Amino acid sequence: MSDAARSSIDDPTAGLSDSEAAHRLAADGPNEIAHAPPPSVWVLLLGQFKSPLVLLLLGASALSAALGEIADAIAIAAIIIINAIVGFMQEYRAERAVQALRSMTAPRARVLRNGAVAVIPSAQIVRGDVLLLEAGDVIAADGRLLEAHNLLTNEAPLTGESMPVEKAAGESRETDARGPIDRPSTVFMGTAVVGGVARALVEATGMRTELGKIAHLLATTTDEATPLQRRLARVSQMLLYACLGIVVLVALLGLLHQRAWLDVLISAVSLAVAAVPEGLPAIVTIALALGVQRMASRHVLVRKLPAVETLGSATVICTDKTGTLTTGVMRVRELWGDDHLRLLDAAAACCDAELSADEHGGTGDPTELAILIAGAERSIRRANIERDRPRVAENPFDAERKRMSIQRQDGVLYVKGAVERVLDKCERDVPLARTANAQMAERGLRVLAVATGTGANEDGLTLVGLVGIADPPRTEAIAAVKEARAAGVKTVMITGDHPITAQAIARELGILTPSDTASEVVHARATPEQKLDIVRRWKERGAIVAMTGDGVNDAPALREANIGIAMGTGTEVTREASDVILTDDNFASIVAGVREGRGIFENIRKTLVYLLTGNAAELAIMLIAAAVGLPTPLLPLHLLWINLVTDGLPALALVSDPVNDELMQTPPRPPNEPMLGKKQWLAIALTGSLEAALVLGVFFWALGARDLQQARSLAFFVLVFSEVLRAFAARSPTKLLWEVGAFTNLRLLAVVAVTASLQVAVQQLPITQRLFGIEALAWSDGLMALGLAFVPVSVLELLKLGRRAWSHR
């Protein structure tokens, strides 16, 4: 709609009529930011079955059922279902929490309708409405100011700029090349009024607002698989190929030995079951869920399970400044003048803001609140000033004068404002003050000059001093940035603040050091498009990027990043674009997440090595027996019992091991590093071969001294106990058991005791003997088998000692 056409039907003094507003609402739609509907329960549930490994297990279950191995099929299916339920419940709870955060947004606004003030739902605001604004309001649409009196707005949600923005009515049309930045006669949806009153003519609603345009940018971003998902997919692919190869190999060996085709098929299924670690999906899910629970205690809401581990893979954290690295509240950081008490008293005497009862916040201009808080800390309170020295006259702040003055009953005129505008009216100390102002500005402070005079005339003032105000860094953020640097994770600050302010804060936080290039780690006055480009350029360099933010201007970059981290107090669009939400808005929680994520990866890796070592041993046992024409040492149900119970339970305990503190003193993992490298595969092969040799030796001996059923019983017992005991050595590839701490994982001790008891029960109870096709062991055979089961764990611990001695030569 053109300005001329609009002016013919819009009356800024009366507002729109109800009928015209209804017509425009029907034409333009509701004043809402479009957001994707929350995923349905079925979508979340079906999403748990996308993993290639889960699909492989489903195939194994179906094949077992087709061959009549119903117990095997049910056991595999049960594991898959339990894994899906755990993942579903975690993601469902996260979505519910996001919905709760969304309900916290303010839904109403004051407008002129039919010549009177009306309070209406924000969704019903239309173009041509006249918004009535005052301190504390959240602006419900983009609009051009018709009139404004000392209007200050907080545009941090759109620009990242922490300082209030002065606004004034004006007829000139402003360029929108930089979005909301530098447009003093326009107010924007989602920003807040922190001082003054105004009327604004609504020019854009919903997705046509600046906030809506940024939300539309989200459509250009992409979701990618997490590093953990990609690594596990590669492992799953390898296991799939291994299963197919093993089935073919066993079939050929069986036919070569002229065995019945049904026996060959059963042996092939047995080996397929042996090759697949059925418990792996549950292990990964539980490892991530444990991390989610630990992060929840740190006020971190994880929306998607893999996001916890992705944090541990991060090599770059791109973070907003306001409220994340800083407190988000203006404070007096520095005073310049001969008498600081007099300076704060004079400054407090020239304020209109009101402190709250706790003297830590209040209403009004944030810079005035900072002055009043600093004064209250020194027993200087505006309420006492108003009582003892009531104001006689006031000349309010305006955008042209850039200063304000209040004359009080003591005959003193108190003046504060922009340094240049106040110094122009002062008679003494001007050169010194200009030098001090320049130095304070270089440190990123917003500087106000305070002066006094007599009478109502603002000329011939006496300078009292300068007040330096800034949004101070969080104390814990400084420590967190230092910890991230020690861990090899680069922190990059992206903000809408002025470059001088941004670099000063970055130096104080430790983000910008003499060895850093400022243009690489500090990006000031960044638009949403620039933030998105910064994230994409880091990703092109091979970095795993975590991006934090609270404003809508951060949302596209959050969505594009490998891990998007939103603040709980941020906008709805930002929260929806995120993978993680910080309910305490604390940067230190992000670094805690990096530590947790690294610990989860290491726990999953060592657990996977433990599981696959057992699978390798089982494969070697079955393959060698088939190759040399021996009877099958282990039946399919034996293998399933080992994989799901004997391996699975210790694995659940291993994956919950405490996070190693040394992880944050090492560089991040290379993004292309596989889950299992050469070192891990070699360990799997050698340890698996040792266990296989042990079991085959027992089986071969028993075939000559016992019958086949007794031989299988001995082989079954030795393999179960050797794998259970090996869990103690699997806790660390370098540290001995007593160095790790035998009692630092009580779950493992309990699991070993329970699993050992179950195995003894299986081999002694008649009902399970018939089910598993085994016999009870004599005490002498049991003690011999138990002694042999200690061989693998003992060899592994001795190898650690040997490697340590070799490295110290």
PADRENLUM-723512 format. One record per residue (C-alpha): residue in one letter; z, y, x. Coordinates in steps of 0.25 Angstrom, whole numbers, padded with zeros to 4 digits, always signed. Example, Ala and Ser with C-alpha at 12.3 -4.5 7.8 and 13.67 -1.06 7.14 Angstrom:
<atoms>
A+0031-0018+0049 S+0029-0004+0055 
</atoms>
This chain:
<atoms>
M+0000+0000+0000 S-0004+0014+0006 D+0006+0025+0007 A-0001+0033-0004 A-0001+0022-0014 R+0013+0019-0011 S+0018+0033-0012 S+0011+0034-0026 I+0021+0023-0032 D+0033+0023-0023 D+0044+0034-0025 P+0054+0034-0014 T+0064+0041-0022 A+0063+0031-0034 G+0058+0019-0028 L+0049+0008-0035 S+0050+0005-0049 D+0054-0010-0053 S+0040-0013-0058 E+0033-0008-0045 A+0043-0015-0036 A+0040-0028-0044 H+0025-0026-0043 R+0026-0024-0028 L+0036-0036-0026 A+0025-0045-0034 A+0014-0039-0025 D+0021-0040-0011 G+0031-0051-0013 P+0046-0051-0010 N+0052-0044+0001 E+0055-0056+0009 I+0052-0062+0023 A+0045-0075+0021 H+0052-0087+0028 A+0049-0101+0028 P+0056-0109+0018 P+0067-0118+0024 P+0062-0132+0026 S+0064-0142+0015 V+0074-0154+0017 W+0062-0164+0017 V+0055-0156+0028 L+0068-0156+0037 L+0070-0170+0034 L+0056-0175+0037 G+0056-0166+0050 Q+0066-0176+0056 F+0055-0187+0057 K+0045-0179+0065 S+0049-0184+0078 P+0039-0194+0085 L+0051-0203+0088 V+0056-0203+0074 L+0042-0207+0070 L+0042-0218+0080 L+0055-0223+0075 L+0050-0223+0061 G+0038-0232+0066 A+0048-0242+0073 S+0056-0243+0060 A+0044-0246+0051 L+0039-0256+0061 S+0053-0263+0062 A+0053-0263+0046 A+0039-0269+0046 L+0043-0280+0055 G+0055-0284+0047 E+0065-0277+0057 I+0072-0270+0045 A+0085-0267+0053 D+0077-0261+0064 A+0069-0252+0054 I+0082-0248+0047 A+0089-0244+0059 I+0078-0236+0065 A+0076-0229+0052 A+0090-0226+0050 I+0090-0219+0064 I+0078-0210+0060 I+0085-0206+0047 I+0098-0202+0053 N+0091-0194+0064 A+0083-0187+0053 I+0095-0184+0044 V+0103-0178+0056 G+0091-0169+0060 F+0088-0165+0045 M+0103-0161+0043 Q+0104-0152+0055 E+0091-0145+0051 Y+0095-0144+0037 R+0108-0138+0040 A+0101-0128+0049 E+0092-0123+0038 R+0103-0122+0028 A+0110-0113+0039 V+0097-0104+0040 Q+0097-0103+0025 A+0111-0098+0025 L+0108-0088+0036 R+0096-0083+0027 S+0105-0080+0015 M+0113-0070+0023 T+0102-0059+0022 A+0104-0047+0013 P+0095-0048+0001 R+0095-0034-0006 A+0091-0019-0003 R+0092-0006-0010 V+0080+0001-0015 L+0075+0012-0025 R+0070+0006-0038 N+0067+0014-0050 G+0073+0027-0044 A+0087+0019-0042 V+0093+0011-0031 A+0092-0004-0033 V+0097-0015-0025 I+0087-0026-0025 P+0084-0039-0017 S+0077-0037-0004 A+0066-0046-0008 Q+0062-0037-0020 I+0059-0025-0011 V+0045-0020-0012 R+0036-0010-0005 G+0039+0004-0010 D+0054+0001-0012 V+0063+0012-0006 L+0074+0005+0002 L+0088+0012+0002 L+0094+0009+0016 E+0108+0012+0022 A+0117+0006+0033 G+0119-0009+0032 D+0106-0012+0024 V+0096-0022+0029 I+0082-0016+0026 A+0074-0025+0016 A+0060-0020+0019 D+0051-0012+0028 G+0051+0003+0024 R+0048+0017+0028 L+0059+0027+0028 L+0059+0037+0017 E+0072+0044+0022 A+0082+0040+0032 H+0096+0046+0036 N+0101+0041+0050 L+0095+0028+0047 L+0097+0017+0058 T+0092+0003+0057 N+0094-0010+0065 E+0080-0016+0067 A+0085-0027+0076 P+0080-0038+0067 L+0066-0033+0069 T+0066-0027+0083 G+0078-0032+0090 E+0082-0018+0093 S+0098-0017+0092 M+0099-0002+0091 P+0098+0004+0077 V+0085+0011+0074 E+0084+0026+0069 K+0075+0027+0057 A+0070+0040+0050 A+0060+0042+0039 G+0046+0046+0043 E+0033+0048+0037 S+0025+0043+0049 R+0020+0029+0049 E+0025+0021+0061 T+0017+0011+0069 D+0022-0004+0068 A+0016-0009+0081 R+0030-0012+0085 G+0035-0017+0072 P+0048-0010+0068 I+0051-0004+0082 D+0049+0011+0082 R+0047+0013+0067 P+0058+0023+0064 S+0054+0026+0049 T+0053+0012+0045 V+0064+0002+0041 F+0062-0013+0042 M+0066-0025+0034 G+0077-0033+0040 T+0083-0022+0048 A+0096-0015+0045 V+0101-0001+0042 V+0112+0003+0051 G+0114+0017+0048 G+0109+0028+0039 V+0102+0028+0025 A+0087+0028+0022 R+0076+0025+0011 A+0064+0017+0015 L+0051+0014+0008 V+0048+0000+0008 E+0034-0003+0015 A+0034-0018+0018 T+0042-0030+0012 G+0043-0044+0015 M+0033-0050+0025 R+0027-0036+0027 T+0039-0030+0034 E+0041-0030+0049 L+0051-0042+0047 G+0040-0049+0039 K+0030-0047+0049 I+0039-0053+0060 A+0042-0065+0051 H+0026-0067+0049 L+0026-0068+0065 L+0033-0081+0063 A+0020-0087+0058 T+0014-0085+0072 T+0025-0094+0079 T+0025-0109+0081 D+0036-0119+0080 E+0035-0129+0092 A+0042-0142+0095 T+0055-0141+0103 P+0055-0146+0117 L+0064-0157+0113 Q+0055-0161+0102 R+0043-0161+0112 R+0051-0169+0122 L+0056-0180+0112 A+0041-0181+0106 R+0036-0184+0120 V+0047-0195+0122 S+0044-0200+0108 Q+0029-0201+0111 M+0032-0209+0124 L+0041-0218+0116 L+0030-0220+0105 Y+0020-0224+0116 A+0030-0233+0123 C+0033-0240+0109 L+0018-0243+0107 G+0016-0247+0121 I+0028-0257+0120 V+0024-0263+0107 V+0010-0266+0113 L+0015-0271+0126 V+0025-0281+0119 A+0014-0285+0110 L+0005-0289+0121 L+0017-0296+0129 G+0020-0304+0116 L+0006-0308+0114 L+0005-0312+0129 H+0017-0321+0127 Q+0011-0327+0114 R+0023-0322+0106 A+0022-0322+0090 W+0016-0309+0086 L+0029-0306+0077 D+0038-0308+0089 V+0029-0298+0097 L+0029-0288+0086 I+0044-0289+0085 S+0046-0287+0100 A+0037-0275+0099 V+0045-0269+0089 S+0058-0272+0097 L+0052-0265+0109 A+0047-0253+0100 V+0062-0252+0095 A+0067-0253+0109 A+0057-0242+0114 V+0061-0231+0103 P+0075-0225+0105 E+0078-0225+0090 G+0090-0216+0091 L+0083-0205+0099 P+0079-0196+0086 A+0094-0197+0082 I+0099-0194+0096 V+0090-0181+0097 T+0094-0176+0083 I+0109-0179+0086 A+0108-0172+0100 L+0102-0160+0093 A+0112-0160+0081 L+0124-0160+0091 G+0118-0148+0098 V+0116-0141+0084 Q+0130-0144+0081 R+0135-0138+0094 M+0126-0126+0093 A+0131-0124+0079 S+0145-0122+0084 R+0139-0111+0093 H+0134-0104+0081 V+0120-0109+0083 L+0112-0114+0071 V+0101-0124+0075 R+0090-0125+0064 K+0082-0136+0071 L+0088-0147+0079 P+0079-0147+0091 A+0082-0132+0093 V+0095-0135+0100 E+0088-0143+0111 T+0076-0132+0112 L+0087-0122+0116 G+0090-0131+0128 S+0076-0131+0132 A+0075-0115+0132 T+0070-0108+0144 V+0069-0094+0138 I+0078-0088+0128 C+0072-0076+0122 T+0083-0068+0115 D+0084-0056+0106 K+0095-0046+0111 T+0102-0039+0099 G+0113-0048+0094 T+0109-0060+0102 L+0111-0055+0117 T+0119-0043+0112 T+0130-0041+0101 G+0120-0034+0092 V+0131-0023+0090 M+0130-0009+0097 R+0141-0006+0106 V+0145+0005+0116 R+0142+0000+0130 E+0144+0012+0138 L+0150+0026+0138 W+0147+0038+0147 G+0156+0050+0147 D+0169+0056+0153 D+0178+0051+0141 H+0174+0038+0134 L+0184+0040+0123 R+0180+0054+0120 L+0165+0049+0120 L+0168+0038+0110 D+0176+0047+0101 A+0165+0057+0101 A+0155+0047+0098 A+0164+0040+0087 A+0165+0054+0081 C+0150+0055+0079 C+0148+0042+0072 D+0146+0038+0057 A+0147+0023+0058 E+0159+0016+0053 L+0166+0005+0060 S+0171-0008+0053 A+0185-0011+0052 D+0184-0021+0064 E+0178-0010+0073 H+0167-0019+0077 G+0156-0015+0068 G+0153-0006+0056 T+0142+0002+0049 G+0133+0013+0054 D+0125+0016+0067 P+0128+0004+0077 T+0129+0014+0088 E+0140+0022+0081 L+0147+0009+0078 A+0146+0006+0093 I+0153+0019+0096 L+0164+0017+0085 I+0167+0003+0090 A+0168+0008+0105 G+0177+0019+0100 A+0186+0010+0092 E+0188+0002+0104 R+0194+0014+0110 S+0202+0018+0097 I+0192+0029+0093 R+0189+0027+0078 R+0179+0035+0070 A+0189+0034+0058 N+0199+0042+0066 I+0189+0052+0070 E+0185+0054+0056 R+0200+0056+0052 D+0204+0065+0063 R+0191+0073+0065 P+0183+0072+0052 R+0169+0076+0053 V+0164+0090+0049 A+0149+0089+0050 E+0139+0079+0054 N+0125+0080+0059 P+0119+0065+0058 F+0110+0058+0067 D+0096+0059+0065 A+0083+0053+0072 E+0079+0067+0077 R+0092+0073+0083 K+0097+0059+0088 R+0111+0063+0087 M+0122+0065+0077 S+0135+0074+0077 I+0148+0075+0069 Q+0157+0087+0069 R+0171+0084+0067 Q+0184+0092+0063 D+0188+0093+0077 G+0177+0103+0079 V+0169+0093+0088 L+0154+0090+0086 Y+0152+0075+0090 V+0138+0072+0093 K+0131+0058+0097 G+0117+0054+0098 A+0105+0051+0108 V+0108+0055+0122 E+0097+0065+0124 R+0099+0072+0110 V+0114+0074+0113 L+0113+0078+0128 D+0103+0089+0123 K+0115+0095+0116 C+0125+0093+0128 E+0129+0103+0139 R+0135+0095+0149 D+0134+0081+0156 V+0119+0080+0151 P+0113+0075+0165 L+0124+0065+0167 A+0123+0060+0153 R+0107+0058+0154 T+0109+0050+0166 A+0120+0041+0160 N+0111+0040+0147 A+0100+0035+0156 Q+0108+0025+0163 M+0115+0019+0150 A+0101+0018+0143 E+0096+0010+0155 R+0108+0000+0152 G+0102-0001+0138 L+0112+0007+0131 R+0109+0016+0119 V+0116+0029+0123 L+0122+0040+0114 A+0127+0053+0118 V+0140+0059+0113 A+0143+0074+0113 T+0153+0084+0106 G+0152+0099+0103 T+0158+0109+0094 G+0154+0114+0080 A+0141+0109+0073 N+0132+0113+0085 E+0126+0101+0093 D+0123+0110+0105 G+0132+0111+0117 L+0138+0098+0116 T+0147+0091+0126 L+0143+0077+0130 V+0154+0067+0128 G+0146+0055+0134 L+0136+0044+0131 V+0138+0031+0123 G+0130+0019+0127 I+0128+0009+0116 A+0121-0005+0116 D+0121-0019+0110 P+0129-0026+0120 P+0126-0040+0125 R+0134-0052+0120 T+0144-0056+0131 E+0140-0071+0128 A+0126-0068+0129 I+0127-0063+0144 A+0133-0077+0147 A+0123-0084+0139 V+0111-0077+0146 K+0118-0081+0160 E+0119-0095+0155 A+0105-0096+0151 R+0100-0090+0164 A+0108-0101+0172 A+0101-0111+0163 G+0088-0106+0166 V+0085-0100+0153 K+0079-0086+0153 T+0084-0076+0142 V+0073-0066+0137 M+0078-0054+0129 I+0068-0049+0118 T+0073-0037+0111 G+0068-0025+0103 D+0077-0016+0111 H+0073-0005+0121 P+0069-0011+0134 I+0080-0004+0142 T+0091-0009+0132 A+0085-0023+0133 Q+0085-0024+0148 A+0099-0018+0149 I+0104-0029+0140 A+0096-0040+0147 R+0102-0036+0160 E+0116-0036+0154 L+0114-0049+0148 G+0108-0055+0161 I+0095-0058+0155 L+0088-0048+0164 T+0092-0049+0178 P+0086-0044+0191 S+0078-0057+0193 D+0072-0056+0179 T+0059-0048+0174 A+0063-0039+0163 S+0050-0040+0155 E+0052-0055+0155 V+0067-0056+0150 V+0068-0043+0142 H+0058-0039+0131 A+0062-0026+0124 R+0056-0020+0111 A+0050-0033+0108 T+0042-0035+0095 P+0042-0048+0087 E+0028-0051+0092 Q+0032-0048+0107 K+0044-0057+0105 L+0035-0068+0100 D+0026-0066+0112 I+0038-0067+0122 V+0042-0080+0116 R+0028-0086+0117 R+0025-0081+0131 W+0038-0088+0136 K+0034-0101+0129 E+0020-0100+0135 R+0027-0100+0149 G+0033-0113+0145 A+0047-0108+0141 I+0056-0114+0130 V+0059-0101+0122 A+0072-0098+0114 M+0071-0085+0106 T+0082-0078+0099 G+0082-0067+0089 D+0088-0062+0076 G+0078-0052+0071 V+0065-0055+0064 N+0058-0049+0076 D+0063-0062+0083 A+0058-0072+0073 P+0044-0075+0078 A+0049-0077+0092 L+0060-0086+0087 R+0050-0095+0080 E+0040-0095+0092 A+0051-0098+0102 N+0055-0113+0105 I+0068-0110+0100 G+0071-0098+0090 I+0085-0093+0089 A+0089-0084+0078 M+0102-0076+0076 G+0110-0080+0063 T+0111-0065+0060 G+0096-0064+0062 T+0085-0062+0051 E+0080-0074+0042 V+0066-0074+0048 T+0073-0076+0062 R+0082-0087+0058 E+0070-0094+0051 A+0062-0094+0064 S+0073-0099+0072 D+0077-0113+0077 V+0092-0109+0080 I+0101-0098+0074 L+0112-0092+0081 T+0123-0089+0071 D+0131-0081+0081 D+0119-0073+0087 N+0123-0077+0101 F+0114-0078+0113 A+0125-0087+0119 S+0123-0097+0109 I+0108-0099+0113 V+0112-0102+0127 A+0122-0112+0122 G+0111-0118+0114 V+0102-0119+0127 R+0114-0127+0133 E+0115-0136+0121 G+0100-0138+0120 R+0100-0143+0135 G+0112-0152+0133 I+0105-0158+0121 F+0092-0161+0129 E+0100-0167+0140 N+0107-0176+0130 I+0095-0180+0123 R+0088-0183+0136 K+0099-0192+0142 T+0100-0199+0128 L+0085-0201+0128 V+0086-0207+0142 Y+0098-0216+0137 L+0090-0221+0125 L+0077-0223+0132 T+0084-0231+0143 G+0089-0241+0133 N+0075-0241+0126 A+0069-0244+0140 A+0078-0255+0143 E+0076-0262+0129 L+0060-0260+0131 A+0061-0266+0145 I+0070-0278+0140 M+0060-0281+0129 L+0047-0279+0137 I+0051-0287+0149 A+0056-0298+0140 A+0043-0298+0133 A+0035-0298+0145 V+0042-0310+0152 G+0042-0318+0139 L+0057-0317+0137 P+0063-0318+0122 T+0066-0304+0116 P+0079-0299+0122 L+0082-0289+0111 L+0079-0290+0096 P+0074-0277+0089 L+0087-0275+0082 H+0094-0276+0096 L+0085-0265+0101 L+0087-0256+0089 W+0102-0258+0090 I+0102-0254+0104 N+0093-0242+0101 L+0100-0236+0089 V+0115-0240+0092 T+0117-0244+0106 D+0108-0233+0112 G+0109-0223+0100 L+0124-0222+0099 P+0126-0219+0114 A+0114-0209+0113 L+0121-0201+0102 A+0133-0200+0111 L+0124-0196+0123 V+0117-0185+0116 S+0130-0179+0112 D+0134-0177+0127 P+0140-0164+0130 V+0130-0153+0136 N+0130-0153+0151 D+0135-0139+0156 E+0125-0140+0168 L+0113-0139+0159 M+0114-0124+0158 Q+0113-0123+0173 T+0100-0129+0174 P+0086-0124+0171 P+0080-0127+0157 R+0071-0139+0156 P+0057-0137+0158 P+0050-0136+0144 N+0040-0147+0147 E+0051-0157+0153 P+0051-0170+0145 M+0063-0176+0138 L+0062-0187+0148 G+0057-0185+0162 K+0054-0194+0174 K+0069-0195+0178 Q+0073-0199+0163 W+0062-0209+0162 L+0065-0216+0175 A+0080-0217+0171 I+0076-0223+0158 A+0067-0233+0165 L+0077-0237+0176 T+0089-0238+0167 G+0081-0245+0156 S+0076-0255+0166 L+0090-0258+0172 E+0095-0261+0157 A+0083-0270+0154 A+0085-0278+0167 L+0100-0280+0164 V+0097-0284+0149 L+0085-0293+0153 G+0093-0300+0164 V+0104-0303+0154 F+0094-0308+0144 F+0087-0317+0154 W+0100-0323+0159 A+0105-0325+0145 L+0092-0332+0141 G+0095-0343+0151 A+0110-0344+0149 R+0110-0341+0134 D+0101-0342+0121 L+0092-0331+0117 Q+0101-0325+0107 Q+0113-0324+0117 A+0103-0318+0127 R+0099-0307+0117 S+0114-0304+0114 L+0117-0302+0129 A+0105-0293+0131 F+0108-0285+0119 F+0123-0283+0123 V+0119-0279+0138 L+0109-0269+0133 V+0118-0263+0123 F+0129-0261+0132 S+0121-0256+0144 E+0115-0245+0136 V+0128-0241+0130 L+0135-0240+0143 R+0123-0233+0149 A+0125-0221+0140 F+0137-0217+0149 A+0127-0216+0161 A+0117-0209+0152 R+0126-0196+0150 S+0121-0190+0163 P+0110-0194+0173 T+0118-0188+0184 K+0133-0188+0181 L+0142-0200+0181 L+0149-0204+0168 W+0162-0198+0173 E+0156-0185+0177 V+0150-0183+0164 G+0163-0186+0158 A+0165-0200+0151 F+0173-0193+0139 T+0164-0181+0137 N+0156-0189+0127 L+0165-0197+0119 R+0154-0200+0109 L+0148-0209+0120 L+0161-0216+0123 A+0163-0219+0108 V+0148-0223+0106 V+0148-0233+0117 A+0161-0239+0112 V+0155-0240+0098 T+0142-0245+0102 A+0148-0256+0111 S+0157-0260+0100 L+0145-0261+0090 Q+0137-0270+0100 V+0149-0279+0102 A+0150-0280+0087 V+0135-0283+0085 Q+0136-0294+0095 Q+0148-0300+0090 L+0147-0299+0074 P+0140-0311+0068 I+0132-0302+0058 T+0126-0293+0069 Q+0124-0305+0078 R+0114-0311+0067 L+0108-0297+0065 F+0105-0295+0080 G+0102-0309+0083 I+0113-0310+0094 E+0125-0318+0098 A+0139-0314+0102 L+0142-0313+0117 A+0152-0321+0124 W+0163-0313+0131 S+0157-0316+0144 D+0143-0313+0141 G+0148-0300+0134 L+0156-0295+0147 M+0144-0299+0156 A+0134-0291+0147 L+0144-0279+0147 G+0145-0279+0162 L+0130-0279+0163 A+0129-0267+0153 F+0137-0259+0163 V+0126-0260+0173 P+0116-0249+0169 V+0127-0238+0167 S+0133-0242+0180 V+0119-0241+0187 L+0116-0228+0181 E+0129-0222+0186 L+0128-0227+0200 L+0114-0221+0200 K+0120-0208+0197 L+0129-0209+0209 G+0118-0214+0218 R+0109-0202+0214 R+0120-0193+0217 A+0123-0199+0230 W+0109-0198+0234 S+0108-0183+0230 H+0119-0180+0239 R+0113-0186+0252 
</atoms>
